Amino acid sequence: MFPSQFAYHRPASVDEAVKLLQQDPDAKILAGGHSLLPAMKLRLAAPSALVDLNRIDSLRQIAVNGNVRIGAMTTYEQIYEADDLKQVLPILKETIYQLGDRQVQARGTLGGSLAHSDPGADLTAVVLALDGSVTAVGPNGQRTIPVSELFVDLLTTSLAPDEVITEVQIPRPQGKTGMAYLKHRHPASGYAVVGVAAVITLGDDGNVGAARIGVTGATSKAERASVAEEALVGKPLTADSIASAAALAADGLDINGDHYASADYRRHLVTVYAKRALEQAAGQL
Ligand SMILES: Cc1cc2nc3c(=O)[nH]c(=O)nc-3n(C[C@H](O)[C@H](O)[C@H](O)COP(=O)(O)OP(=O)(O)OC[C@H]3O[C@@H](n4cnc5c(N)ncnc54)[C@H](O)[C@@H]3O)c2cc1C
């Protein structure tokens, strides 16, 4: 299958990319292309032009001093191989291990994954559970968007068409923090039928100080399982408290069904994977 005709631009800077996007409202950013190009070949997307960010080297940096900062064009493979990043946020490497295949890992980018907001993507839920945010640059300058406000709906974000995500920031975990991401993988596509990321931090009193649970695959966009989170905070972390909280993980979520997995089945999977992810995170404390 062939995409419809498009112009191709390869800017050398973010400012140039923004100008190109501003000049053509139907242009789209090209990052790894592993979501956009299939959509174009299926004619689900027909941009008039592609603005390819691959030559902007400044978008491929990883910094782990203080808060973690990852350039939007950093590929999954580069994140997987960054040993200093693994020390601080091992969940990223664990997630990428479960994501797609070698080709997808070599080309797909963190910024592209977040900007695409695919309902079955993995890193959306993980960055949500890590309380991450993105820096977006547009014609009016730069702004920071918490990912909780970035994902709006199915394949829809709060980015303007002429805004470029340049960087993803993740607060450095404080104190005793455990984190895990587990997913029920679709046997054909490898995407998450349901995926759950859990990040738990103990307070000074030994009880749960903070708990964040990101859910993907089940709803139209990655969501926090806030009812389950609230059930954990301020209490001792025990097998019983984890089981009770996990049983609430689908509460308040508008769960979708399809021909592969009904809404009821996905609801069940959310509770099962929440329990497993919480147990795995708790095991690190
Ligand atoms: C066979 C296959 C299996 C896959 N399996 C998985 C899986 O298991 N889990 C998973 O999570 N994903 C999976 N993916 C998707 C993959 O992770 C994509 O790479 C990702 O969704 C998009 O990243 P990208 O860099 O390829 O973005 P692109 O495809 O280039 O772009 C995606 C969208 O984001 C926009 N965009 C990209 N970068 C930016 C930016 N910096 N600022 C603003 N907008 C931007 C583009 O304009 C486009 O609309 C799979 C893909 C394939 C082909």
Ligand as a Chemical Component Dictionary entry (heavy atoms), coordinates in Angstrom:
data_LIG
# 
_chem_comp.id                   LIG 
_chem_comp.type                 NON-POLYMER 
_chem_comp.pdbx_formal_charge   0 
_chem_comp.three_letter_code    LIG 
# 
loop_
_chem_comp_atom.comp_id 
_chem_comp_atom.atom_id 
_chem_comp_atom.alt_atom_id 
_chem_comp_atom.type_symbol 
_chem_comp_atom.charge 
_chem_comp_atom.model_Cartn_x 
_chem_comp_atom.model_Cartn_y 
_chem_comp_atom.model_Cartn_z 
_chem_comp_atom.pdbx_ordinal 
LIG C1  C1  C 0 5.006 -3.737 14.349 1  
LIG C2  C2  C 0 4.870 -2.678 15.412 2  
LIG C3  C3  C 0 4.725 -3.064 16.737 3  
LIG C4  C4  C 0 4.598 -2.102 17.743 4  
LIG N1  N1  N 0 4.449 -2.520 19.032 5  
LIG C5  C5  C 0 4.351 -1.583 20.005 6  
LIG C6  C6  C 0 4.213 -1.986 21.361 7  
LIG O1  O1  O 0 4.219 -3.158 21.720 8  
LIG N2  N2  N 0 4.111 -1.000 22.290 9  
LIG C7  C7  C 0 4.137 0.332  21.958 10 
LIG O2  O2  O 0 4.041 1.176  22.845 11 
LIG N3  N3  N 0 4.248 0.729  20.678 12 
LIG C8  C8  C 0 4.363 -0.187 19.705 13 
LIG N4  N4  N 0 4.504 0.230  18.401 14 
LIG C9  C9  C 0 4.460 1.671  18.083 15 
LIG C10 C10 C 0 5.833 2.313  18.248 16 
LIG O3  O3  O 0 6.135 2.391  19.631 17 
LIG C11 C11 C 0 5.886 3.714  17.630 18 
LIG O4  O4  O 0 7.221 3.922  17.365 19 
LIG C12 C12 C 0 5.368 4.852  18.490 20 
LIG O5  O5  O 0 4.011 4.687  18.775 21 
LIG C13 C13 C 0 5.494 6.194  17.792 22 
LIG O6  O6  O 0 6.802 6.651  17.877 23 
LIG P1  P1  P 0 7.566 7.122  16.573 24 
LIG O7  O7  O 0 8.820 7.754  17.040 25 
LIG O8  O8  O 0 7.669 5.986  15.634 26 
LIG O9  O9  O 0 6.581 8.273  16.038 27 
LIG P2  P2  P 0 5.990 8.560  14.586 28 
LIG O10 O10 O 0 5.312 7.370  14.052 29 
LIG O11 O11 O 0 7.018 9.198  13.729 30 
LIG O12 O12 O 0 4.925 9.679  14.993 31 
LIG C14 C14 C 0 3.742 9.339  15.707 32 
LIG C15 C15 C 0 2.897 10.604 15.882 33 
LIG O13 O13 O 0 3.493 11.483 16.840 34 
LIG C16 C16 C 0 3.806 12.742 16.238 35 
LIG N5  N5  N 0 5.111 13.123 16.788 36 
LIG C17 C17 C 0 6.225 12.349 16.769 37 
LIG N6  N6  N 0 7.229 12.976 17.425 38 
LIG C18 C18 C 0 6.735 14.147 17.870 39 
LIG C19 C19 C 0 7.289 15.215 18.624 40 
LIG N7  N7  N 0 8.574 15.214 19.056 41 
LIG N8  N8  N 0 6.492 16.283 18.918 42 
LIG C20 C20 C 0 5.201 16.303 18.492 43 
LIG N9  N9  N 0 4.625 15.318 17.782 44 
LIG C21 C21 C 0 5.388 14.248 17.466 45 
LIG C22 C22 C 0 3.815 12.495 14.732 46 
LIG O14 O14 O 0 3.508 13.660 13.982 47 
LIG C23 C23 C 0 2.738 11.430 14.606 48 
LIG O15 O15 O 0 1.456 12.024 14.604 49 
LIG C24 C24 C 0 4.623 -0.705 17.392 50 
LIG C25 C25 C 0 4.776 -0.325 16.052 51 
LIG C26 C26 C 0 4.891 -1.296 15.071 52 
LIG C27 C27 C 0 5.070 -0.848 13.643 53 
# 
loop_
_chem_comp_bond.comp_id 
_chem_comp_bond.atom_id_1 
_chem_comp_bond.atom_id_2 
_chem_comp_bond.value_order 
_chem_comp_bond.pdbx_ordinal 
LIG C1  C2  SING 1  
LIG C2  C3  SING 2  
LIG C2  C26 DOUB 3  
LIG C3  C4  DOUB 4  
LIG C4  N1  SING 5  
LIG C4  C24 SING 6  
LIG N1  C5  DOUB 7  
LIG C5  C6  SING 8  
LIG C5  C8  SING 9  
LIG C6  O1  DOUB 10 
LIG C6  N2  SING 11 
LIG N2  C7  SING 12 
LIG C7  O2  DOUB 13 
LIG C7  N3  SING 14 
LIG N3  C8  DOUB 15 
LIG C8  N4  SING 16 
LIG N4  C9  SING 17 
LIG N4  C24 SING 18 
LIG C9  C10 SING 19 
LIG C10 O3  SING 20 
LIG C10 C11 SING 21 
LIG C11 O4  SING 22 
LIG C11 C12 SING 23 
LIG C12 O5  SING 24 
LIG C12 C13 SING 25 
LIG C13 O6  SING 26 
LIG O6  P1  SING 27 
LIG P1  O7  DOUB 28 
LIG P1  O8  SING 29 
LIG P1  O9  SING 30 
LIG O9  P2  SING 31 
LIG P2  O10 DOUB 32 
LIG P2  O11 SING 33 
LIG P2  O12 SING 34 
LIG O12 C14 SING 35 
LIG C14 C15 SING 36 
LIG C15 O13 SING 37 
LIG C15 C23 SING 38 
LIG O13 C16 SING 39 
LIG C16 N5  SING 40 
LIG C16 C22 SING 41 
LIG N5  C17 SING 42 
LIG N5  C21 SING 43 
LIG C17 N6  DOUB 44 
LIG N6  C18 SING 45 
LIG C18 C19 SING 46 
LIG C18 C21 DOUB 47 
LIG C19 N7  SING 48 
LIG C19 N8  DOUB 49 
LIG N8  C20 SING 50 
LIG C20 N9  DOUB 51 
LIG N9  C21 SING 52 
LIG C22 O14 SING 53 
LIG C22 C23 SING 54 
LIG C23 O15 SING 55 
LIG C24 C25 DOUB 56 
LIG C25 C26 SING 57 
LIG C26 C27 SING 58 
# 
